[in-house]
């Protein structure tokens, strides 16, 4: 993401205590952008990555208002 957003976006991770593979992307204090746990699957295609970018772009636009 650094190539697209530079220093405007920070990505962090947090391990789950009892399960693996529960990839979720959420804007701090904002919307859940992606949830493998809820059926979104892996982010393994350009279409899926475009959905992630759209979610981040939307969150950044909302924060700028």
PDBQT receptor file of N, H, CA, C and O in Angstrom, charges set to zero:
ATOM      1  N   UNK A   1       0.808  -1.191   0.000  1.00  0.00    +0.000 N 
ATOM      2  CA  UNK A   1       0.000   0.000   0.000  1.00  0.00    +0.000 C 
ATOM      3  C   UNK A   1       0.851   1.255   0.000  1.00  0.00    +0.000 C 
ATOM      4  O   UNK A   1       0.394   2.321  -0.413  1.00  0.00    +0.000 OA
ATOM      5  N   UNK A   2       2.079   1.133   0.460  1.00  0.00    +0.000 N 
ATOM      6  H   UNK A   2       2.450   0.267   0.796  1.00  0.00    +0.000 HD
ATOM      7  CA  UNK A   2       2.942   2.309   0.514  1.00  0.00    +0.000 C 
ATOM      8  C   UNK A   2       3.164   2.915  -0.862  1.00  0.00    +0.000 C 
ATOM      9  O   UNK A   2       3.295   4.133  -0.988  1.00  0.00    +0.000 OA
ATOM     10  N   UNK A   3       3.206   2.084  -1.891  1.00  0.00    +0.000 N 
ATOM     11  H   UNK A   3       3.100   1.095  -1.789  1.00  0.00    +0.000 HD
ATOM     12  CA  UNK A   3       3.398   2.595  -3.241  1.00  0.00    +0.000 C 
ATOM     13  C   UNK A   3       2.235   3.449  -3.700  1.00  0.00    +0.000 C 
ATOM     14  O   UNK A   3       2.423   4.378  -4.486  1.00  0.00    +0.000 OA
ATOM     15  N   UNK A   4       1.055   3.155  -3.231  1.00  0.00    +0.000 N 
ATOM     16  H   UNK A   4       0.902   2.400  -2.593  1.00  0.00    +0.000 HD
ATOM     17  CA  UNK A   4      -0.138   3.899  -3.640  1.00  0.00    +0.000 C 
ATOM     18  C   UNK A   4      -0.410   5.086  -2.721  1.00  0.00    +0.000 C 
ATOM     19  O   UNK A   4      -0.819   6.148  -3.191  1.00  0.00    +0.000 OA
ATOM     20  N   UNK A   5      -0.190   4.922  -1.425  1.00  0.00    +0.000 N 
ATOM     21  H   UNK A   5       0.142   4.059  -1.043  1.00  0.00    +0.000 HD
ATOM     22  CA  UNK A   5      -0.590   5.938  -0.453  1.00  0.00    +0.000 C 
ATOM     23  C   UNK A   5       0.565   6.621   0.261  1.00  0.00    +0.000 C 
ATOM     24  O   UNK A   5       0.345   7.598   0.977  1.00  0.00    +0.000 OA
ATOM     25  N   UNK A   6       1.780   6.140   0.089  1.00  0.00    +0.000 N 
ATOM     26  H   UNK A   6       1.959   5.346  -0.492  1.00  0.00    +0.000 HD
ATOM     27  CA  UNK A   6       2.915   6.726   0.785  1.00  0.00    +0.000 C 
ATOM     28  C   UNK A   6       2.755   6.616   2.290  1.00  0.00    +0.000 C 
ATOM     29  O   UNK A   6       2.381   5.566   2.811  1.00  0.00    +0.000 OA
ATOM     30  N   UNK A   7       3.037   7.687   2.970  1.00  0.00    +0.000 N 
ATOM     31  H   UNK A   7       3.341   8.541   2.547  1.00  0.00    +0.000 HD
ATOM     32  CA  UNK A   7       2.959   7.686   4.433  1.00  0.00    +0.000 C 
ATOM     33  C   UNK A   7       1.568   8.022   4.959  1.00  0.00    +0.000 C 
ATOM     34  O   UNK A   7       1.376   8.105   6.172  1.00  0.00    +0.000 OA
ATOM     35  N   UNK A   8       0.597   8.216   4.074  1.00  0.00    +0.000 N 
ATOM     36  H   UNK A   8       0.753   8.149   3.088  1.00  0.00    +0.000 HD
ATOM     37  CA  UNK A   8      -0.756   8.567   4.515  1.00  0.00    +0.000 C 
ATOM     38  C   UNK A   8      -1.505   7.381   5.102  1.00  0.00    +0.000 C 
ATOM     39  O   UNK A   8      -2.514   7.560   5.784  1.00  0.00    +0.000 OA
ATOM     40  N   UNK A   9      -1.016   6.155   4.840  1.00  0.00    +0.000 N 
ATOM     41  H   UNK A   9      -0.196   6.010   4.286  1.00  0.00    +0.000 HD
ATOM     42  CA  UNK A   9      -1.683   4.952   5.338  1.00  0.00    +0.000 C 
ATOM     43  C   UNK A   9      -0.662   4.096   6.066  1.00  0.00    +0.000 C 
ATOM     44  O   UNK A   9       0.443   3.876   5.570  1.00  0.00    +0.000 OA
ATOM     45  N   UNK A  10      -1.034   3.617   7.240  1.00  0.00    +0.000 N 
ATOM     46  H   UNK A  10      -1.931   3.796   7.643  1.00  0.00    +0.000 HD
ATOM     47  CA  UNK A  10      -0.199   2.708   8.014  1.00  0.00    +0.000 C 
ATOM     48  C   UNK A  10      -0.945   1.394   8.157  1.00  0.00    +0.000 C 
ATOM     49  O   UNK A  10      -2.122   1.382   8.518  1.00  0.00    +0.000 OA
ATOM     50  N   UNK A  11      -0.273   0.294   7.879  1.00  0.00    +0.000 N 
ATOM     51  H   UNK A  11       0.683   0.303   7.586  1.00  0.00    +0.000 HD
ATOM     52  CA  UNK A  11      -0.895  -1.021   7.980  1.00  0.00    +0.000 C 
ATOM     53  C   UNK A  11      -0.259  -1.748   9.153  1.00  0.00    +0.000 C 
ATOM     54  O   UNK A  11       0.964  -1.852   9.238  1.00  0.00    +0.000 OA
ATOM     55  N   UNK A  12      -1.093  -2.252  10.060  1.00  0.00    +0.000 N 
ATOM     56  H   UNK A  12      -2.087  -2.167   9.991  1.00  0.00    +0.000 HD
ATOM     57  CA  UNK A  12      -0.611  -3.011  11.206  1.00  0.00    +0.000 C 
ATOM     58  C   UNK A  12      -1.342  -4.341  11.249  1.00  0.00    +0.000 C 
ATOM     59  O   UNK A  12      -2.373  -4.512  10.599  1.00  0.00    +0.000 OA
ATOM     60  N   UNK A  13      -0.816  -5.263  12.000  1.00  0.00    +0.000 N 
ATOM     61  H   UNK A  13       0.021  -5.124  12.528  1.00  0.00    +0.000 HD
ATOM     62  CA  UNK A  13      -1.442  -6.573  12.131  1.00  0.00    +0.000 C 
ATOM     63  C   UNK A  13      -1.631  -6.952  13.575  1.00  0.00    +0.000 C 
ATOM     64  O   UNK A  13      -0.937  -6.465  14.468  1.00  0.00    +0.000 OA
ATOM     65  N   UNK A  14      -2.586  -7.831  13.784  1.00  0.00    +0.000 N 
ATOM     66  H   UNK A  14      -3.149  -8.226  13.059  1.00  0.00    +0.000 HD
ATOM     67  CA  UNK A  14      -2.872  -8.328  15.130  1.00  0.00    +0.000 C 
ATOM     68  C   UNK A  14      -3.221  -9.804  14.997  1.00  0.00    +0.000 C 
ATOM     69  O   UNK A  14      -4.115 -10.161  14.230  1.00  0.00    +0.000 OA
ATOM     70  N   UNK A  15      -2.534 -10.652  15.724  1.00  0.00    +0.000 N 
ATOM     71  H   UNK A  15      -1.807 -10.361  16.347  1.00  0.00    +0.000 HD
ATOM     72  CA  UNK A  15      -2.799 -12.087  15.668  1.00  0.00    +0.000 C 
ATOM     73  C   UNK A  15      -4.090 -12.432  16.395  1.00  0.00    +0.000 C 
ATOM     74  O   UNK A  15      -4.451 -11.795  17.385  1.00  0.00    +0.000 OA
ATOM     75  N   UNK A  16      -4.777 -13.446  15.892  1.00  0.00    +0.000 N 
ATOM     76  H   UNK A  16      -4.484 -13.963  15.088  1.00  0.00    +0.000 HD
ATOM     77  CA  UNK A  16      -5.957 -13.947  16.594  1.00  0.00    +0.000 C 
ATOM     78  C   UNK A  16      -5.512 -15.031  17.568  1.00  0.00    +0.000 C 
ATOM     79  O   UNK A  16      -4.608 -15.814  17.272  1.00  0.00    +0.000 OA
ATOM     80  N   UNK A  17      -6.139 -15.069  18.705  1.00  0.00    +0.000 N 
ATOM     81  H   UNK A  17      -6.873 -14.434  18.945  1.00  0.00    +0.000 HD
ATOM     82  CA  UNK A  17      -5.707 -15.976  19.775  1.00  0.00    +0.000 C 
ATOM     83  C   UNK A  17      -5.953 -17.455  19.470  1.00  0.00    +0.000 C 
ATOM     84  O   UNK A  17      -5.113 -18.295  19.792  1.00  0.00    +0.000 OA
ATOM     85  N   UNK A  18      -7.083 -17.782  18.859  1.00  0.00    +0.000 N 
ATOM     86  H   UNK A  18      -7.766 -17.100  18.597  1.00  0.00    +0.000 HD
ATOM     87  CA  UNK A  18      -7.434 -19.187  18.699  1.00  0.00    +0.000 C 
ATOM     88  C   UNK A  18      -7.657 -19.638  17.257  1.00  0.00    +0.000 C 
ATOM     89  O   UNK A  18      -7.868 -20.827  17.018  1.00  0.00    +0.000 OA
ATOM     90  N   UNK A  19      -7.618 -18.746  16.320  1.00  0.00    +0.000 N 
ATOM     91  H   UNK A  19      -7.448 -17.780  16.514  1.00  0.00    +0.000 HD
ATOM     92  CA  UNK A  19      -7.900 -19.114  14.936  1.00  0.00    +0.000 C 
ATOM     93  C   UNK A  19      -6.852 -18.526  14.006  1.00  0.00    +0.000 C 
ATOM     94  O   UNK A  19      -6.180 -17.550  14.340  1.00  0.00    +0.000 OA
ATOM     95  N   UNK A  20      -6.726 -19.132  12.842  1.00  0.00    +0.000 N 
ATOM     96  H   UNK A  20      -7.272 -19.925  12.571  1.00  0.00    +0.000 HD
ATOM     97  CA  UNK A  20      -5.828 -18.591  11.838  1.00  0.00    +0.000 C 
ATOM     98  C   UNK A  20      -6.620 -18.290  10.583  1.00  0.00    +0.000 C 
ATOM     99  O   UNK A  20      -7.710 -18.824  10.377  1.00  0.00    +0.000 OA
ATOM    100  N   UNK A  21      -6.067 -17.433   9.751  1.00  0.00    +0.000 N 
ATOM    101  H   UNK A  21      -5.182 -16.999   9.919  1.00  0.00    +0.000 HD
ATOM    102  CA  UNK A  21      -6.707 -17.141   8.482  1.00  0.00    +0.000 C 
ATOM    103  C   UNK A  21      -7.888 -16.201   8.559  1.00  0.00    +0.000 C 
ATOM    104  O   UNK A  21      -8.660 -16.127   7.602  1.00  0.00    +0.000 OA
ATOM    105  N   UNK A  22      -8.064 -15.489   9.635  1.00  0.00    +0.000 N 
ATOM    106  H   UNK A  22      -7.437 -15.549  10.412  1.00  0.00    +0.000 HD
ATOM    107  CA  UNK A  22      -9.190 -14.569   9.770  1.00  0.00    +0.000 C 
ATOM    108  C   UNK A  22      -8.773 -13.173   9.351  1.00  0.00    +0.000 C 
ATOM    109  O   UNK A  22      -8.873 -12.230  10.136  1.00  0.00    +0.000 OA
ATOM    110  N   UNK A  23      -8.314 -13.040   8.136  1.00  0.00    +0.000 N 
ATOM    111  H   UNK A  23      -8.234 -13.806   7.499  1.00  0.00    +0.000 HD
ATOM    112  CA  UNK A  23      -7.864 -11.752   7.628  1.00  0.00    +0.000 C 
ATOM    113  C   UNK A  23      -9.013 -10.757   7.599  1.00  0.00    +0.000 C 
ATOM    114  O   UNK A  23     -10.031 -10.984   6.945  1.00  0.00    +0.000 OA
ATOM    115  N   UNK A  24      -8.839  -9.663   8.309  1.00  0.00    +0.000 N 
ATOM    116  H   UNK A  24      -8.012  -9.478   8.840  1.00  0.00    +0.000 HD
ATOM    117  CA  UNK A  24      -9.823  -8.579   8.276  1.00  0.00    +0.000 C 
ATOM    118  C   UNK A  24      -9.082  -7.259   8.125  1.00  0.00    +0.000 C 
ATOM    119  O   UNK A  24      -8.043  -7.039   8.747  1.00  0.00    +0.000 OA
ATOM    120  N   UNK A  25      -9.630  -6.389   7.296  1.00  0.00    +0.000 N 
ATOM    121  H   UNK A  25     -10.475  -6.568   6.791  1.00  0.00    +0.000 HD
ATOM    122  CA  UNK A  25      -9.091  -5.049   7.115  1.00  0.00    +0.000 C 
ATOM    123  C   UNK A  25     -10.139  -4.060   7.566  1.00  0.00    +0.000 C 
ATOM    124  O   UNK A  25     -11.269  -4.059   7.076  1.00  0.00    +0.000 OA
ATOM    125  N   UNK A  26      -9.753  -3.222   8.500  1.00  0.00    +0.000 N 
ATOM    126  H   UNK A  26      -8.835  -3.223   8.897  1.00  0.00    +0.000 HD
ATOM    127  CA  UNK A  26     -10.687  -2.234   9.033  1.00  0.00    +0.000 C 
ATOM    128  C   UNK A  26      -9.961  -0.927   9.246  1.00  0.00    +0.000 C 
ATOM    129  O   UNK A  26      -8.827  -0.900   9.724  1.00  0.00    +0.000 OA
ATOM    130  N   UNK A  27     -10.617   0.146   8.891  1.00  0.00    +0.000 N 
ATOM    131  H   UNK A  27     -11.538   0.124   8.503  1.00  0.00    +0.000 HD
ATOM    132  CA  UNK A  27     -10.107   1.474   9.174  1.00  0.00    +0.000 C 
ATOM    133  C   UNK A  27     -10.312   1.716  10.663  1.00  0.00    +0.000 C 
ATOM    134  O   UNK A  27     -11.397   1.468  11.189  1.00  0.00    +0.000 OA
ATOM    135  N   UNK A  28      -9.278   2.198  11.344  1.00  0.00    +0.000 N 
ATOM    136  H   UNK A  28      -8.397   2.399  10.916  1.00  0.00    +0.000 HD
ATOM    137  CA  UNK A  28      -9.406   2.452  12.778  1.00  0.00    +0.000 C 
ATOM    138  C   UNK A  28     -10.573   3.405  13.012  1.00  0.00    +0.000 C 
ATOM    139  O   UNK A  28     -10.610   4.511  12.472  1.00  0.00    +0.000 OA
ATOM    140  N   UNK A  29     -11.513   2.960  13.819  1.00  0.00    +0.000 N 
ATOM    141  H   UNK A  29     -11.483   2.062  14.258  1.00  0.00    +0.000 HD
ATOM    142  CA  UNK A  29     -12.698   3.761  14.105  1.00  0.00    +0.000 C 
ATOM    143  C   UNK A  29     -13.669   3.851  12.937  1.00  0.00    +0.000 C 
ATOM    144  O   UNK A  29     -14.580   4.679  12.949  1.00  0.00    +0.000 OA
ATOM    145  N   UNK A  30     -13.480   3.008  11.930  1.00  0.00    +0.000 N 
ATOM    146  H   UNK A  30     -12.740   2.335  11.920  1.00  0.00    +0.000 HD
ATOM    147  CA  UNK A  30     -14.318   3.103  10.730  1.00  0.00    +0.000 C 
ATOM    148  C   UNK A  30     -14.804   1.756  10.232  1.00  0.00    +0.000 C 
ATOM    149  O   UNK A  30     -14.923   0.786  10.980  1.00  0.00    +0.000 OA
ATOM    150  N   UNK A  31     -15.074   1.738   8.963  1.00  0.00    +0.000 N 
ATOM    151  H   UNK A  31     -14.977   2.526   8.355  1.00  0.00    +0.000 HD
ATOM    152  CA  UNK A  31     -15.710   0.594   8.328  1.00  0.00    +0.000 C 
ATOM    153  C   UNK A  31     -14.784  -0.613   8.194  1.00  0.00    +0.000 C 
ATOM    154  O   UNK A  31     -13.568  -0.478   8.062  1.00  0.00    +0.000 OA
ATOM    155  N   UNK A  32     -15.397  -1.791   8.234  1.00  0.00    +0.000 N 
ATOM    156  H   UNK A  32     -16.385  -1.900   8.342  1.00  0.00    +0.000 HD
ATOM    157  CA  UNK A  32     -14.719  -3.034   7.916  1.00  0.00    +0.000 C 
ATOM    158  C   UNK A  32     -14.673  -3.135   6.399  1.00  0.00    +0.000 C 
ATOM    159  O   UNK A  32     -15.715  -3.177   5.745  1.00  0.00    +0.000 OA
ATOM    160  N   UNK A  33     -13.475  -3.174   5.838  1.00  0.00    +0.000 N 
ATOM    161  H   UNK A  33     -12.628  -3.140   6.369  1.00  0.00    +0.000 HD
ATOM    162  CA  UNK A  33     -13.297  -3.165   4.389  1.00  0.00    +0.000 C 
ATOM    163  C   UNK A  33     -13.280  -4.579   3.835  1.00  0.00    +0.000 C 
ATOM    164  O   UNK A  33     -13.783  -4.817   2.737  1.00  0.00    +0.000 OA
ATOM    165  N   UNK A  34     -12.714  -5.515   4.570  1.00  0.00    +0.000 N 
ATOM    166  H   UNK A  34     -12.305  -5.322   5.462  1.00  0.00    +0.000 HD
ATOM    167  CA  UNK A  34     -12.544  -6.879   4.070  1.00  0.00    +0.000 C 
ATOM    168  C   UNK A  34     -12.620  -7.851   5.236  1.00  0.00    +0.000 C 
ATOM    169  O   UNK A  34     -12.080  -7.576   6.307  1.00  0.00    +0.000 OA
ATOM    170  N   UNK A  35     -13.286  -8.986   5.038  1.00  0.00    +0.000 N 
ATOM    171  H   UNK A  35     -13.725  -9.210   4.168  1.00  0.00    +0.000 HD
ATOM    172  CA  UNK A  35     -13.341 -10.002   6.080  1.00  0.00    +0.000 C 
ATOM    173  C   UNK A  35     -13.323 -11.393   5.450  1.00  0.00    +0.000 C 
ATOM    174  O   UNK A  35     -14.324 -11.853   4.902  1.00  0.00    +0.000 OA
ATOM    175  N   UNK A  36     -12.174 -12.052   5.538  1.00  0.00    +0.000 N 
ATOM    176  H   UNK A  36     -11.361 -11.678   5.984  1.00  0.00    +0.000 HD
ATOM    177  CA  UNK A  36     -12.092 -13.435   5.073  1.00  0.00    +0.000 C 
ATOM    178  C   UNK A  36     -13.006 -14.296   5.939  1.00  0.00    +0.000 C 
ATOM    179  O   UNK A  36     -13.656 -15.220   5.448  1.00  0.00    +0.000 OA
ATOM    180  N   UNK A  37     -13.047 -13.989   7.205  1.00  0.00    +0.000 N 
ATOM    181  H   UNK A  37     -12.520 -13.239   7.604  1.00  0.00    +0.000 HD
ATOM    182  CA  UNK A  37     -13.880 -14.733   8.154  1.00  0.00    +0.000 C 
ATOM    183  C   UNK A  37     -15.349 -14.705   7.745  1.00  0.00    +0.000 C 
ATOM    184  O   UNK A  37     -16.070 -15.680   7.954  1.00  0.00    +0.000 OA
ATOM    185  N   UNK A  38     -15.794 -13.599   7.167  1.00  0.00    +0.000 N 
ATOM    186  H   UNK A  38     -15.209 -12.806   6.997  1.00  0.00    +0.000 HD
ATOM    187  CA  UNK A  38     -17.195 -13.462   6.772  1.00  0.00    +0.000 C 
ATOM    188  C   UNK A  38     -17.442 -13.815   5.304  1.00  0.00    +0.000 C 
ATOM    189  O   UNK A  38     -18.508 -13.521   4.762  1.00  0.00    +0.000 OA
ATOM    190  N   UNK A  39     -16.447 -14.452   4.658  1.00  0.00    +0.000 N 
ATOM    191  H   UNK A  39     -15.582 -14.691   5.098  1.00  0.00    +0.000 HD
ATOM    192  CA  UNK A  39     -16.681 -14.965   3.320  1.00  0.00    +0.000 C 
ATOM    193  C   UNK A  39     -16.037 -14.226   2.162  1.00  0.00    +0.000 C 
ATOM    194  O   UNK A  39     -16.243 -14.605   1.009  1.00  0.00    +0.000 OA
ATOM    195  N   UNK A  40     -15.257 -13.174   2.435  1.00  0.00    +0.000 N 
ATOM    196  H   UNK A  40     -15.090 -12.867   3.371  1.00  0.00    +0.000 HD
ATOM    197  CA  UNK A  40     -14.623 -12.434   1.341  1.00  0.00    +0.000 C 
ATOM    198  C   UNK A  40     -13.457 -13.194   0.722  1.00  0.00    +0.000 C 
ATOM    199  O   UNK A  40     -13.058 -12.887  -0.401  1.00  0.00    +0.000 OA
ATOM    200  N   UNK A  41     -12.903 -14.171   1.419  1.00  0.00    +0.000 N 
ATOM    201  H   UNK A  41     -13.227 -14.420   2.332  1.00  0.00    +0.000 HD
ATOM    202  CA  UNK A  41     -11.796 -14.961   0.891  1.00  0.00    +0.000 C 
ATOM    203  C   UNK A  41     -10.466 -14.238   0.986  1.00  0.00    +0.000 C 
ATOM    204  O   UNK A  41     -10.325 -13.230   1.678  1.00  0.00    +0.000 OA
ATOM    205  N   UNK A  42      -9.506 -14.779   0.275  1.00  0.00    +0.000 N 
ATOM    206  H   UNK A  42      -9.621 -15.598  -0.288  1.00  0.00    +0.000 HD
ATOM    207  CA  UNK A  42      -8.178 -14.171   0.221  1.00  0.00    +0.000 C 
ATOM    208  C   UNK A  42      -8.185 -12.993  -0.746  1.00  0.00    +0.000 C 
ATOM    209  O   UNK A  42      -9.001 -12.945  -1.667  1.00  0.00    +0.000 OA
ATOM    210  N   UNK A  43      -7.289 -12.059  -0.539  1.00  0.00    +0.000 N 
ATOM    211  H   UNK A  43      -6.626 -12.099   0.208  1.00  0.00    +0.000 HD
ATOM    212  CA  UNK A  43      -7.111 -10.957  -1.477  1.00  0.00    +0.000 C 
ATOM    213  C   UNK A  43      -6.069 -11.438  -2.483  1.00  0.00    +0.000 C 
ATOM    214  O   UNK A  43      -4.873 -11.187  -2.330  1.00  0.00    +0.000 OA
ATOM    215  N   UNK A  44      -6.546 -12.132  -3.513  1.00  0.00    +0.000 N 
ATOM    216  H   UNK A  44      -7.517 -12.336  -3.637  1.00  0.00    +0.000 HD
ATOM    217  CA  UNK A  44      -5.631 -12.786  -4.436  1.00  0.00    +0.000 C 
ATOM    218  C   UNK A  44      -5.884 -12.467  -5.907  1.00  0.00    +0.000 C 
ATOM    219  O   UNK A  44      -5.362 -13.145  -6.791  1.00  0.00    +0.000 OA
ATOM    220  N   UNK A  45      -6.679 -11.442  -6.166  1.00  0.00    +0.000 N 
ATOM    221  H   UNK A  45      -7.103 -10.891  -5.447  1.00  0.00    +0.000 HD
ATOM    222  CA  UNK A  45      -6.898 -11.009  -7.545  1.00  0.00    +0.000 C 
ATOM    223  C   UNK A  45      -6.869  -9.487  -7.596  1.00  0.00    +0.000 C 
ATOM    224  O   UNK A  45      -7.003  -8.818  -6.571  1.00  0.00    +0.000 OA
ATOM    225  N   UNK A  46      -6.694  -8.958  -8.782  1.00  0.00    +0.000 N 
ATOM    226  H   UNK A  46      -6.585  -9.501  -9.614  1.00  0.00    +0.000 HD
ATOM    227  CA  UNK A  46      -6.682  -7.500  -8.920  1.00  0.00    +0.000 C 
ATOM    228  C   UNK A  46      -8.061  -6.908  -8.618  1.00  0.00    +0.000 C 
ATOM    229  O   UNK A  46      -8.148  -5.785  -8.120  1.00  0.00    +0.000 OA
ATOM    230  N   UNK A  47      -9.125  -7.635  -8.906  1.00  0.00    +0.000 N 
ATOM    231  H   UNK A  47      -9.053  -8.547  -9.310  1.00  0.00    +0.000 HD
ATOM    232  CA  UNK A  47     -10.465  -7.142  -8.580  1.00  0.00    +0.000 C 
ATOM    233  C   UNK A  47     -10.661  -7.030  -7.067  1.00  0.00    +0.000 C 
ATOM    234  O   UNK A  47     -11.257  -6.066  -6.586  1.00  0.00    +0.000 OA
ATOM    235  N   UNK A  48     -10.170  -7.997  -6.334  1.00  0.00    +0.000 N 
ATOM    236  H   UNK A  48      -9.686  -8.780  -6.725  1.00  0.00    +0.000 HD
ATOM    237  CA  UNK A  48     -10.283  -7.951  -4.875  1.00  0.00    +0.000 C 
ATOM    238  C   UNK A  48      -9.435  -6.816  -4.302  1.00  0.00    +0.000 C 
ATOM    239  O   UNK A  48      -9.857  -6.126  -3.374  1.00  0.00    +0.000 OA
ATOM    240  N   UNK A  49      -8.240  -6.626  -4.861  1.00  0.00    +0.000 N 
ATOM    241  H   UNK A  49      -7.897  -7.186  -5.615  1.00  0.00    +0.000 HD
ATOM    242  CA  UNK A  49      -7.380  -5.537  -4.392  1.00  0.00    +0.000 C 
ATOM    243  C   UNK A  49      -8.010  -4.200  -4.716  1.00  0.00    +0.000 C 
ATOM    244  O   UNK A  49      -7.892  -3.258  -3.932  1.00  0.00    +0.000 OA
ATOM    245  N   UNK A  50      -8.677  -4.096  -5.852  1.00  0.00    +0.000 N 
ATOM    246  H   UNK A  50      -8.774  -4.861  -6.489  1.00  0.00    +0.000 HD
ATOM    247  CA  UNK A  50      -9.371  -2.857  -6.211  1.00  0.00    +0.000 C 
ATOM    248  C   UNK A  50     -10.451  -2.544  -5.188  1.00  0.00    +0.000 C 
ATOM    249  O   UNK A  50     -10.679  -1.378  -4.865  1.00  0.00    +0.000 OA
ATOM    250  N   UNK A  51     -11.120  -3.575  -4.673  1.00  0.00    +0.000 N 
ATOM    251  H   UNK A  51     -10.935  -4.522  -4.935  1.00  0.00    +0.000 HD
ATOM    252  CA  UNK A  51     -12.136  -3.369  -3.632  1.00  0.00    +0.000 C 
ATOM    253  C   UNK A  51     -11.500  -2.835  -2.346  1.00  0.00    +0.000 C 
ATOM    254  O   UNK A  51     -12.067  -1.967  -1.684  1.00  0.00    +0.000 OA
ATOM    255  N   UNK A  52     -10.332  -3.352  -2.000  1.00  0.00    +0.000 N 
ATOM    256  H   UNK A  52      -9.871  -4.057  -2.538  1.00  0.00    +0.000 HD
ATOM    257  CA  UNK A  52      -9.617  -2.861  -0.817  1.00  0.00    +0.000 C 
ATOM    258  C   UNK A  52      -9.243  -1.396  -1.016  1.00  0.00    +0.000 C 
ATOM    259  O   UNK A  52      -9.473  -0.567  -0.135  1.00  0.00    +0.000 OA
ATOM    260  N   UNK A  53      -8.662  -1.079  -2.180  1.00  0.00    +0.000 N 
ATOM    261  H   UNK A  53      -8.475  -1.752  -2.895  1.00  0.00    +0.000 HD
ATOM    262  CA  UNK A  53      -8.291   0.312  -2.466  1.00  0.00    +0.000 C 
ATOM    263  C   UNK A  53      -9.507   1.228  -2.412  1.00  0.00    +0.000 C 
ATOM    264  O   UNK A  53      -9.421   2.334  -1.879  1.00  0.00    +0.000 OA
ATOM    265  N   UNK A  54     -10.625   0.789  -2.948  1.00  0.00    +0.000 N 
ATOM    266  H   UNK A  54     -10.695  -0.110  -3.380  1.00  0.00    +0.000 HD
ATOM    267  CA  UNK A  54     -11.845   1.608  -2.927  1.00  0.00    +0.000 C 
ATOM    268  C   UNK A  54     -12.289   1.879  -1.500  1.00  0.00    +0.000 C 
ATOM    269  O   UNK A  54     -12.729   2.987  -1.192  1.00  0.00    +0.000 OA
ATOM    270  N   UNK A  55     -12.181   0.894  -0.629  1.00  0.00    +0.000 N 
ATOM    271  H   UNK A  55     -11.823  -0.006  -0.879  1.00  0.00    +0.000 HD
ATOM    272  CA  UNK A  55     -12.537   1.085   0.775  1.00  0.00    +0.000 C 
ATOM    273  C   UNK A  55     -11.628   2.070   1.473  1.00  0.00    +0.000 C 
ATOM    274  O   UNK A  55     -12.090   2.918   2.237  1.00  0.00    +0.000 OA
ATOM    275  N   UNK A  56     -10.334   1.963   1.215  1.00  0.00    +0.000 N 
ATOM    276  H   UNK A  56      -9.959   1.274   0.595  1.00  0.00    +0.000 HD
ATOM    277  CA  UNK A  56      -9.375   2.894   1.813  1.00  0.00    +0.000 C 
ATOM    278  C   UNK A  56      -9.596   4.302   1.262  1.00  0.00    +0.000 C 
ATOM    279  O   UNK A  56      -9.596   5.272   2.019  1.00  0.00    +0.000 OA
ATOM    280  N   UNK A  57      -9.783   4.414  -0.049  1.00  0.00    +0.000 N 
ATOM    281  H   UNK A  57      -9.782   3.625  -0.664  1.00  0.00    +0.000 HD
ATOM    282  CA  UNK A  57     -10.029   5.712  -0.660  1.00  0.00    +0.000 C 
ATOM    283  C   UNK A  57     -11.277   6.377  -0.067  1.00  0.00    +0.000 C 
ATOM    284  O   UNK A  57     -11.284   7.575   0.214  1.00  0.00    +0.000 OA
ATOM    285  N   UNK A  58     -12.322   5.582   0.114  1.00  0.00    +0.000 N 
ATOM    286  H   UNK A  58     -12.317   4.609  -0.114  1.00  0.00    +0.000 HD
ATOM    287  CA  UNK A  58     -13.571   6.104   0.689  1.00  0.00    +0.000 C 
ATOM    288  C   UNK A  58     -13.366   6.594   2.117  1.00  0.00    +0.000 C 
ATOM    289  O   UNK A  58     -13.866   7.653   2.498  1.00  0.00    +0.000 OA
ATOM    290  N   UNK A  59     -12.632   5.822   2.897  1.00  0.00    +0.000 N 
ATOM    291  H   UNK A  59     -12.226   4.962   2.588  1.00  0.00    +0.000 HD
ATOM    292  CA  UNK A  59     -12.368   6.209   4.286  1.00  0.00    +0.000 C 
ATOM    293  C   UNK A  59     -11.536   7.487   4.340  1.00  0.00    +0.000 C 
ATOM    294  O   UNK A  59     -11.782   8.353   5.179  1.00  0.00    +0.000 OA
ATOM    295  N   UNK A  60     -10.555   7.608   3.450  1.00  0.00    +0.000 N 
ATOM    296  H   UNK A  60     -10.356   6.904   2.768  1.00  0.00    +0.000 HD
ATOM    297  CA  UNK A  60      -9.718   8.808   3.432  1.00  0.00    +0.000 C 
ATOM    298  C   UNK A  60     -10.540  10.032   2.996  1.00  0.00    +0.000 C 
ATOM    299  O   UNK A  60     -10.353  11.123   3.534  1.00  0.00    +0.000 OA
ATOM    300  N   UNK A  61     -11.430   9.857   2.044  1.00  0.00    +0.000 N 
ATOM    301  H   UNK A  61     -11.582   8.970   1.607  1.00  0.00    +0.000 HD
ATOM    302  CA  UNK A  61     -12.288  10.969   1.590  1.00  0.00    +0.000 C 
ATOM    303  C   UNK A  61     -13.205  11.413   2.717  1.00  0.00    +0.000 C 
ATOM    304  O   UNK A  61     -13.399  12.611   2.926  1.00  0.00    +0.000 OA
ATOM    305  N   UNK A  62     -13.774  10.452   3.447  1.00  0.00    +0.000 N 
ATOM    306  H   UNK A  62     -13.617   9.479   3.277  1.00  0.00    +0.000 HD
ATOM    307  CA  UNK A  62     -14.668  10.790   4.556  1.00  0.00    +0.000 C 
ATOM    308  C   UNK A  62     -13.911  11.519   5.669  1.00  0.00    +0.000 C 
ATOM    309  O   UNK A  62     -14.447  12.439   6.287  1.00  0.00    +0.000 OA
ATOM    310  N   UNK A  63     -12.678  11.112   5.922  1.00  0.00    +0.000 N 
ATOM    311  H   UNK A  63     -12.243  10.364   5.420  1.00  0.00    +0.000 HD
ATOM    312  CA  UNK A  63     -11.879  11.736   6.985  1.00  0.00    +0.000 C 
ATOM    313  C   UNK A  63     -11.459  13.154   6.597  1.00  0.00    +0.000 C 
ATOM    314  O   UNK A  63     -11.232  13.994   7.467  1.00  0.00    +0.000 OA
ATOM    315  N   UNK A  64     -11.354  13.422   5.293  1.00  0.00    +0.000 N 
ATOM    316  H   UNK A  64     -11.538  12.739   4.586  1.00  0.00    +0.000 HD
ATOM    317  CA  UNK A  64     -10.931  14.743   4.821  1.00  0.00    +0.000 C 
ATOM    318  C   UNK A  64     -12.037  15.772   4.914  1.00  0.00    +0.000 C 
ATOM    319  O   UNK A  64     -11.770  16.969   4.810  1.00  0.00    +0.000 OA
ATOM    320  N   UNK A  65     -13.272  15.336   5.107  1.00  0.00    +0.000 N 
ATOM    321  H   UNK A  65     -13.488  14.364   5.192  1.00  0.00    +0.000 HD
ATOM    322  CA  UNK A  65     -14.410  16.281   5.165  1.00  0.00    +0.000 C 
ATOM    323  C   UNK A  65     -14.523  16.944   6.501  1.00  0.00    +0.000 C 
ATOM    324  O   UNK A  65     -15.420  17.760   6.711  1.00  0.00    +0.000 OA
TER     325      UNK A  65
